């Protein structure tokens, strides 16, 4: 995909020439931004929840950020246990600690309510919706509760910009 992206940019440069460099720069920045999202299976530094919860994708639009997640029932419980999300969950800029609060949780109950699994083989796909992440953010933390133990969904250093320093 990187090679196709570079080819398109080179083609765009050859078509536009240097007639309007500012317009070209704006187009390139928008292309870079659009290619970043949705970001599937983003890398992160570490999480407190082990392998029971995964970030499947992060999709950022002009007005909201959607984090698609997958939770696996716990095999240590005969019926898989239960899951919920704290309504005070937030995302935070990894460097500046600026916070964006949870706006909505889809297909997962807010604490103190619980989703009870029927067996240990089940999984639950859910979405967490936040305000839009500013374009300048490169890493975020997804925090359900701090300090958190393994029962909380805390992910640190989620990389948002896989194309950084890879453009032409």
C-alpha positions in Angstrom: 0.0 0.0 0.0 2.9 2.4 0.8 4.2 2.0 -2.8 0.8 2.8 -4.3 0.5 5.8 -2.0 3.9 7.1 -3.1 3.1 6.5 -6.7 -0.1 8.5 -6.4 1.7 11.4 -4.7 4.4 11.5 -7.3 1.7 11.5 -10.0 -0.1 14.3 -8.3 3.1 16.3 -8.0 3.9 15.8 -11.7 0.4 16.9 -12.7 0.3 20.0 -10.5 4.0 20.9 -10.8 5.1 23.7 -8.5 2.3 26.1 -9.6 0.5 26.0 -6.3 2.7 24.4 -3.6 0.3 25.4 -0.7 -2.6 23.6 -2.4 -0.4 20.5 -3.0 0.7 20.5 0.7 -2.9 20.7 1.9 -3.9 17.8 -0.4 -1.0 15.7 0.8 -1.8 16.4 4.5 -5.4 15.5 3.9 -4.4 12.2 2.1 -2.1 11.3 5.0 -4.9 12.0 7.5 -7.5 9.9 5.6 -5.1 7.0 5.2 -4.6 6.8 8.9 -8.2 5.8 9.7 -9.8 3.4 10.3 -6.7 2.0 11.9 -7.0 -1.8 12.3 -5.3 -3.7 15.2 -3.3 -0.7 16.3 -0.1 -1.2 18.2 0.3 -0.1 21.8 2.9 -0.2 24.5 1.1 -2.2 27.0 -2.4 -2.9 28.5 -3.7 -4.0 31.9 -6.3 -6.4 30.6 -4.1 -9.1 29.0 -5.5 -11.0 26.1 -9.2 -10.9 27.2 -9.8 -7.5 25.4 -8.6 -6.3 22.0 -8.8 -3.1 20.1 -10.0 -4.1 16.6 -10.1 -0.7 15.0 -10.0 3.1 15.6 -12.1 5.2 13.3 -11.8 9.0 13.5 -14.1 11.4 11.7 -14.5 15.1 12.0 -16.9 14.9 14.9 -16.2 11.6 16.8 -13.7 8.8 17.5 -15.0 5.2 17.5 -12.9 2.5 19.1 -14.1 -1.0 18.1 -13.3 -3.6 20.7 -13.6 -7.3 21.3 -13.9 -8.9 24.7 -13.4 -12.7 25.2 -15.3 -14.3 28.1 -13.0 -15.6 30.8 -12.4 -19.4 30.7 -11.7 -19.4 34.5 -15.5 -18.9 35.0 -17.7 -21.8 34.0 -20.2 -19.4 32.4 -17.6 -16.9 31.2 -18.2 -14.3 33.8 -19.5 -10.8 33.0 -18.3 -7.5 31.5 -19.1 -3.8 31.7 -17.4 -0.4 31.1 -17.0 2.4 33.6 -18.9 5.5 32.4 -15.8 7.6 33.4 -13.7 5.9 30.7 -11.6 8.4 28.6 -8.9 8.7 26.0 -5.9 10.8 26.7 -3.1 12.2 24.7 -0.1 10.1 25.7 2.3 13.2 26.0 0.1 16.1 27.2 -2.5 14.2 29.3 -5.3 16.1 27.5 -8.5 14.1 28.0 -11.5 13.3 25.8 -14.4 11.7 27.8 -16.5 8.7 26.8 -19.7 9.9 25.0 -21.4 6.6 24.4 -20.9 2.9 24.8 -22.5 0.6 22.2 -23.3 -3.1 23.0 -21.6 -3.0 26.4 -23.4 -1.9 29.6 -22.2 1.0 31.7 -21.2 0.2 35.2 -22.9 -0.8 37.5 -25.0 -2.8 34.9 -23.4 -6.0 33.6 -23.4 -8.2 30.5 -23.4 -11.9 31.7 -22.0 -14.5 29.4 -23.7 -17.8 28.9 -20.5 -19.8 28.5 -16.7 -19.3 28.4 -16.5 -19.6 24.6 -18.5 -16.3 24.0 -17.1 -13.0 22.9 -18.6 -9.5 22.9 -17.9 -6.9 20.2 -18.6 -3.3 21.3 -17.8 0.3 20.5 -16.7 3.2 22.6 -17.4 6.6 21.2 -15.4 9.7 22.1 -15.1 13.3 20.7 -12.8 13.5 17.6 -9.1 13.1 18.3 -7.2 16.1 17.1 -5.2 15.5 13.9 -1.9 16.3 15.7 -2.2 13.5 18.2 0.1 10.5 17.4 -0.4 8.4 20.6 -3.3 8.0 23.0 -4.1 6.0 26.1 -7.5 4.4 26.6 -8.2 4.5 30.3 -11.2 2.9 32.1 -9.8 3.4 35.6 -6.4 4.3 37.1 -4.8 2.9 38.9 -6.2 -0.2 37.3 -5.8 -3.9 37.7 -6.4 -6.6 35.1 -10.2 -6.2 35.3 -10.0 -2.7 33.7 -9.6 -1.8 30.0 -6.4 0.3 30.1 -4.3 0.6 27.0 -1.2 2.8 26.9 0.7 4.3 24.0 -1.8 3.4 21.2 -0.1 4.4 18.0 -2.4 6.4 15.7 -0.2 7.5 12.9 1.4 4.5 11.1 2.5 6.6 8.2 4.6 9.1 10.2 8.0 9.7 8.6 7.1 7.3 5.7 5.8 9.8 3.2 8.1 10.5 0.2 
